[in-house]
């Protein structure tokens, strides 16, 4: 059964998720005086960018002052004949890859080595490519319509974000598909009710199981979404876009 997930702004995905990770990593409670910290990573590979970014931090006890992100780890991203040692960039506190083209349904591995910590390994399989059937260029999207696309292989969650050509953000929603669906159909009127009019680019992103586990699976344990030898998220997303006139009234 389809489940209408809580609406959030697109900026939460692009800018605030790493901040959420940092906050959560520093708010875990560790009362054991012999507690050994673990590496804590955050990274979402995306075909929407040529250079991939990985945040490397560590876990903290509740009464322990937090420090800056780790900047001297060995961070390697690999797939088949791709082996990239990521460079730490001070301006954004991330390890950044060389430019390369992400492959849909490809499995990418992450290795993080830092003296004094267990070696962290992680893996993510990129969601499959998909085609947007409706709307396409020249269409008008109304509250009575249904957004339709082929299913992205391996995707457990989608986001739909509207952006204006001027750079402003419009409506946004999450959509969780039925596992048996081969065609993803999103009834517009069930997910949006605010009046909107204008020409928009619609970005539809499909997310892998690691992303889904990190944000939507409830549990009491520290999350290891695609990660072993540490904690955090190593996930991926595949994004397609279409432009259309929107008339919600």
VOPAGU-2260 file (C-alpha; in pm, 1 decimal, decimal comma):
REM VOPAGU-2260
SITE   aa  ch    i         X         Y         Z
SITE  UNK   A    0       0,0       0,0       0,0
SITE  UNK   A    1     130,4     341,6     -91,0
SITE  UNK   A    2     220,2     567,8     198,0
SITE  UNK   A    3     217,1     946,7     182,8
SITE  UNK   A    4     540,2    1052,5     352,1
SITE  UNK   A    5     585,2    1378,2     535,9
SITE  UNK   A    6     659,0    1667,8     299,8
SITE  UNK   A    7     995,7    1838,8     326,0
SITE  UNK   A    8    1172,3    2103,2     121,0
SITE  UNK   A    9    1424,3    2006,1    -144,2
SITE  UNK   A   10    1683,4    2214,9      34,1
SITE  UNK   A   11    1666,4    1966,5     322,2
SITE  UNK   A   12    1802,1    1698,8      91,0
SITE  UNK   A   13    2072,6    1903,8     -72,3
SITE  UNK   A   14    2200,7    2100,1     226,8
SITE  UNK   A   15    2069,7    1983,5     563,7
SITE  UNK   A   16    2113,7    1605,6     558,7
SITE  UNK   A   17    2487,2    1623,6     638,6
SITE  UNK   A   18    2404,6    1861,3     923,6
SITE  UNK   A   19    2147,0    1617,3    1057,8
SITE  UNK   A   20    2411,0    1345,9    1053,8
SITE  UNK   A   21    2658,7    1558,6    1246,2
SITE  UNK   A   22    2398,8    1646,8    1507,5
SITE  UNK   A   23    2280,9    1288,9    1548,5
SITE  UNK   A   24    2633,9    1152,2    1566,3
SITE  UNK   A   25    2716,7    1386,7    1850,7
SITE  UNK   A   26    2396,0    1317,9    2042,0
SITE  UNK   A   27    2434,9     942,2    2083,8
SITE  UNK   A   28    2464,4     837,4    2448,9
SITE  UNK   A   29    2775,0     641,3    2543,8
SITE  UNK   A   30    2811,7     593,9    2917,5
SITE  UNK   A   31    3085,8     331,1    2915,5
SITE  UNK   A   32    3409,1     492,5    3033,8
SITE  UNK   A   33    3600,5     250,4    2808,4
SITE  UNK   A   34    3397,2     348,8    2504,5
SITE  UNK   A   35    3589,3     326,8    2177,6
SITE  UNK   A   36    3475,4     579,6    1914,2
SITE  UNK   A   37    3387,1     460,9    1565,2
SITE  UNK   A   38    3418,8     621,8    1227,0
SITE  UNK   A   39    3094,6     789,0    1120,2
SITE  UNK   A   40    3048,0     853,0     747,0
SITE  UNK   A   41    2783,7    1023,9     536,7
SITE  UNK   A   42    2769,0    1010,3     160,2
SITE  UNK   A   43    2499,2     990,9    -107,6
SITE  UNK   A   44    2631,9     921,0    -457,2
SITE  UNK   A   45    2430,5    1105,5    -721,9
SITE  UNK   A   46    2426,7    1119,2   -1100,9
SITE  UNK   A   47    2328,4    1486,1   -1067,3
SITE  UNK   A   48    2691,0    1572,7    -988,9
SITE  UNK   A   49    3023,5    1476,9   -1144,0
SITE  UNK   A   50    3223,9    1484,1    -821,3
SITE  UNK   A   51    3102,3    1272,7    -530,5
SITE  UNK   A   52    3143,2    1385,8    -167,5
SITE  UNK   A   53    3192,3    1190,5     154,9
SITE  UNK   A   54    3184,5    1330,4     508,3
SITE  UNK   A   55    3404,6    1147,6     759,0
SITE  UNK   A   56    3347,0    1207,3    1128,5
SITE  UNK   A   57    3348,9     992,7    1441,0
SITE  UNK   A   58    3102,1     908,0    1714,8
SITE  UNK   A   59    3110,2    1097,2    2046,4
SITE  UNK   A   60    2996,6    1032,9    2400,2
SITE  UNK   A   61    2715,4    1257,5    2519,8
SITE  UNK   A   62    2944,0    1456,8    2752,4
SITE  UNK   A   63    3241,9    1463,0    2515,0
SITE  UNK   A   64    3318,9    1788,4    2329,4
SITE  UNK   A   65    3280,6    1734,3    1956,4
SITE  UNK   A   66    3559,0    1816,7    1717,8
SITE  UNK   A   67    3587,1    1905,5    1349,9
SITE  UNK   A   68    3537,1    1651,2    1074,0
SITE  UNK   A   69    3828,2    1412,5    1021,4
SITE  UNK   A   70    4057,6    1551,3     752,1
SITE  UNK   A   71    4346,4    1302,8     745,0
SITE  UNK   A   72    4180,9     969,2     665,7
SITE  UNK   A   73    4248,8     754,2     360,3
SITE  UNK   A   74    3920,4     749,0     167,9
SITE  UNK   A   75    3892,5     532,3    -144,6
SITE  UNK   A   76    3591,2     502,8    -374,5
SITE  UNK   A   77    3600,1     210,5    -616,7
SITE  UNK   A   78    3405,9      10,7    -874,6
SITE  UNK   A   79    3559,3    -243,4   -1112,6
SITE  UNK   A   80    3853,2     -57,0   -1273,7
SITE  UNK   A   81    3767,9     271,8   -1098,6
SITE  UNK   A   82    3986,1     334,1    -793,3
SITE  UNK   A   83    3976,0     694,5    -669,9
SITE  UNK   A   84    4153,4     823,8    -360,8
SITE  UNK   A   85    3938,6    1115,7    -251,0
SITE  UNK   A   86    4085,1    1454,9    -164,0
SITE  UNK   A   87    3979,9    1645,3     148,7
SITE  UNK   A   88    3853,9    1995,4      69,9
SITE  UNK   A   89    3864,8    2238,3     361,7
SITE  UNK   A   90    3596,2    2463,4     213,3
SITE  UNK   A   91    3320,3    2205,9     264,8
SITE  UNK   A   92    3475,0    1958,7     512,1
SITE  UNK   A   93    3424,9    1672,0     265,9
SITE  UNK   A   94    3637,2    1423,3      79,0
SITE  UNK   A   95    3574,9    1480,2    -292,1
SITE  UNK   A   96    3627,5    1245,2    -586,9
SITE  UNK   A   97    3765,3    1319,3    -930,6
SITE  UNK   A   98    3493,1    1383,6   -1190,7
SITE  UNK   A   99    3339,0    1065,2   -1328,6
SITE  UNK   A  100    3005,8     940,9   -1462,7
SITE  UNK   A  101    2800,7     733,2   -1221,5
SITE  UNK   A  102    2661,1     409,6   -1365,0
SITE  UNK   A  103    2299,7     310,3   -1289,5
SITE  UNK   A  104    2268,1     -27,9   -1111,5
SITE  UNK   A  105    2643,3     -29,1   -1052,3
SITE  UNK   A  106    2779,6    -120,5    -709,2
SITE  UNK   A  107    3034,1     120,3    -559,9
SITE  UNK   A  108    3257,2      45,0    -262,0
SITE  UNK   A  109    3394,3     283,3      -1,9
SITE  UNK   A  110    3700,2     225,1     215,1
SITE  UNK   A  111    3795,4     458,3     500,5
SITE  UNK   A  112    4117,3     406,4     697,1
SITE  UNK   A  113    4216,0     622,7     991,0
SITE  UNK   A  114    4477,4     541,5    1253,4
SITE  UNK   A  115    4318,9     455,8    1587,0
SITE  UNK   A  116    3989,8     337,6    1434,0
SITE  UNK   A  117    3860,3      16,9    1285,0
SITE  UNK   A  118    3866,4      16,6     905,5
SITE  UNK   A  119    3528,3     118,7     766,5
SITE  UNK   A  120    3388,0     -44,5     455,4
SITE  UNK   A  121    3066,0      40,2     277,1
SITE  UNK   A  122    2880,3     -37,0     -43,4
SITE  UNK   A  123    2583,8     100,9    -236,0
SITE  UNK   A  124    2411,3      -9,3    -555,4
SITE  UNK   A  125    2295,3     286,8    -762,8
SITE  UNK   A  126    1921,0     283,1    -840,5
SITE  UNK   A  127    1836,3     204,0   -1201,3
SITE  UNK   A  128    1763,8     456,5   -1472,3
SITE  UNK   A  129    1398,4     535,2   -1540,6
SITE  UNK   A  130    1179,9     720,5   -1790,3
SITE  UNK   A  131     924,1     989,0   -1707,2
SITE  UNK   A  132     612,9     932,3   -1919,4
SITE  UNK   A  133     407,1    1220,0   -1782,6
SITE  UNK   A  134     448,0    1510,3   -1765,7
SITE  UNK   A  135     683,9    1588,8   -2053,5
SITE  UNK   A  136     776,3    1914,0   -2221,5
SITE  UNK   A  137     466,4    2092,8   -2345,5
SITE  UNK   A  138     225,8    1926,9   -2100,6
SITE  UNK   A  139      25,5    2106,2   -1833,4
SITE  UNK   A  140      20,9    1937,0   -1492,9
SITE  UNK   A  141    -293,5    1978,9   -1281,5
SITE  UNK   A  142    -419,8    1839,6    -949,7
SITE  UNK   A  143    -633,5    1592,5   -1145,6
SITE  UNK   A  144    -331,7    1437,5   -1323,0
SITE  UNK   A  145    -102,0    1148,6   -1233,4
SITE  UNK   A  146     278,0    1166,0   -1262,2
SITE  UNK   A  147     388,8     844,4   -1436,2
SITE  UNK   A  148     733,5     688,7   -1474,9
SITE  UNK   A  149     894,8     350,1   -1515,0
SITE  UNK   A  150    1020,8     199,4   -1193,2
SITE  UNK   A  151    1384,5     251,5   -1099,6
SITE  UNK   A  152    1545,4     -86,0   -1030,0
SITE  UNK   A  153    1641,0    -114,0    -661,5
SITE  UNK   A  154    1471,9     210,8    -556,1
SITE  UNK   A  155    1264,8     199,8    -235,9
SITE  UNK   A  156    1179,3     568,8    -220,9
SITE  UNK   A  157    1129,9     866,7    -453,4
SITE  UNK   A  158    1128,3    1241,4    -406,6
SITE  UNK   A  159     952,9    1486,4    -636,9
SITE  UNK   A  160    1074,3    1846,7    -628,4
SITE  UNK   A  161     952,8    2144,8    -831,4
SITE  UNK   A  162    1194,0    2429,5    -908,0
SITE  UNK   A  163    1133,0    2752,5   -1095,5
SITE  UNK   A  164    1362,7    2881,4   -1367,5
SITE  UNK   A  165    1437,0    3177,2   -1140,5
SITE  UNK   A  166    1589,5    2937,2    -887,6
SITE  UNK   A  167    1304,3    2930,6    -639,1
SITE  UNK   A  168    1167,8    2610,3    -488,8
SITE  UNK   A  169     811,3    2493,1    -537,7
SITE  UNK   A  170     620,7    2190,4    -403,5
SITE  UNK   A  171     803,6    1884,6    -271,6
SITE  UNK   A  172     701,0    1539,0    -153,2
SITE  UNK   A  173     831,6    1189,8     -77,6
SITE  UNK   A  174     670,0     887,5    -242,2
SITE  UNK   A  175     707,7     525,4    -136,5
SITE  UNK   A  176     605,3     285,4    -415,9
SITE  UNK   A  177     421,2     -40,7    -379,2
SITE  UNK   A  178     681,6    -321,0    -411,5
SITE  UNK   A  179     470,7    -493,8    -677,1
SITE  UNK   A  180     441,4    -190,6    -905,1
SITE  UNK   A  181     622,7    -193,8   -1239,1
SITE  UNK   A  182     493,8     152,5   -1326,8
SITE  UNK   A  183     520,1     429,4   -1068,1
SITE  UNK   A  184     204,3     641,3   -1063,9
SITE  UNK   A  185     176,8     941,0    -831,4
SITE  UNK   A  186    -170,2    1101,5    -809,7
SITE  UNK   A  187     -95,6    1471,9    -790,7
SITE  UNK   A  188    -406,6    1564,8    -590,3
SITE  UNK   A  189    -317,6    1318,2    -312,6
SITE  UNK   A  190      21,4    1477,7    -248,7
SITE  UNK   A  191     -26,1    1848,5    -314,3
SITE  UNK   A  192    -309,7    2081,7    -230,0
SITE  UNK   A  193    -155,5    2430,5    -233,2
SITE  UNK   A  194    -225,2    2658,2    -534,9
SITE  UNK   A  195      71,5    2676,5    -772,8
SITE  UNK   A  196      97,6    2820,8   -1121,2
SITE  UNK   A  197     390,9    2866,5   -1354,0
SITE  UNK   A  198     660,0    2690,7   -1553,6
SITE  UNK   A  199     864,1    2445,1   -1345,3
SITE  UNK   A  200    1138,5    2187,4   -1378,8
SITE  UNK   A  201    1039,2    1873,0   -1190,2
SITE  UNK   A  202    1323,3    1664,7   -1045,2
SITE  UNK   A  203    1233,7    1305,9    -960,3
SITE  UNK   A  204    1496,2    1121,4    -756,7
SITE  UNK   A  205    1505,6     748,2    -678,9
SITE  UNK   A  206    1687,3     638,1    -359,9
SITE  UNK   A  207    1858,0     310,2    -273,9
SITE  UNK   A  208    1781,8      77,2      17,5
SITE  UNK   A  209    2060,2     226,1     232,0
SITE  UNK   A  210    1901,9     571,3     216,9
SITE  UNK   A  211    1563,3     420,3     296,4
SITE  UNK   A  212    1703,0     230,7     595,7
SITE  UNK   A  213    1883,1     535,0     733,1
SITE  UNK   A  214    1583,1     767,2     729,1
SITE  UNK   A  215    1270,5     552,0     741,8
SITE  UNK   A  216    1345,9     226,6     924,2
SITE  UNK   A  217    1287,7     269,8    1297,0
SITE  UNK   A  218    1511,9     104,1    1553,8
SITE  UNK   A  219    1708,5     158,1    1872,9
SITE  UNK   A  220    2052,2      62,8    1743,3
SITE  UNK   A  221    2308,5     293,2    1585,1
SITE  UNK   A  222    2243,5     293,6    1212,6
SITE  UNK   A  223    2485,3     122,8     975,5
SITE  UNK   A  224    2319,1     188,0     639,5
SITE  UNK   A  225    2545,4       8,5     394,3
SITE  UNK   A  226    2834,7      44,5     640,1
SITE  UNK   A  227    3047,1    -207,6     833,2
SITE  UNK   A  228    3333,4    -132,9    1073,2
SITE  UNK   A  229    3170,5     198,9    1167,7
SITE  UNK   A  230    2837,0     379,6    1145,9
SITE  UNK   A  231    2654,7     617,9     915,6
SITE  UNK   A  232    2512,1     619,8     564,8
SITE  UNK   A  233    2665,5     531,8     231,1
SITE  UNK   A  234    2375,5     555,3     -11,4
SITE  UNK   A  235    2291,4     662,9    -362,8
SITE  UNK   A  236    2025,6     827,0    -577,2
SITE  UNK   A  237    1937,5     854,1    -945,5
SITE  UNK   A  238    1766,4    1169,6   -1072,1
SITE  UNK   A  239    1573,9    1254,1   -1387,6
SITE  UNK   A  240    1405,0    1583,4   -1475,2
SITE  UNK   A  241    1122,5    1714,0   -1688,1
SITE  UNK   A  242     990,4    2064,2   -1753,6
SITE  UNK   A  243     622,4    2148,8   -1769,6
SITE  UNK   A  244     360,6    2411,8   -1698,9
SITE  UNK   A  245     200,3    2360,1   -1357,3
SITE  UNK   A  246    -151,8    2470,2   -1277,2
SITE  UNK   A  247    -263,9    2369,9    -927,5
SITE  UNK   A  248    -585,2    2553,0    -838,1
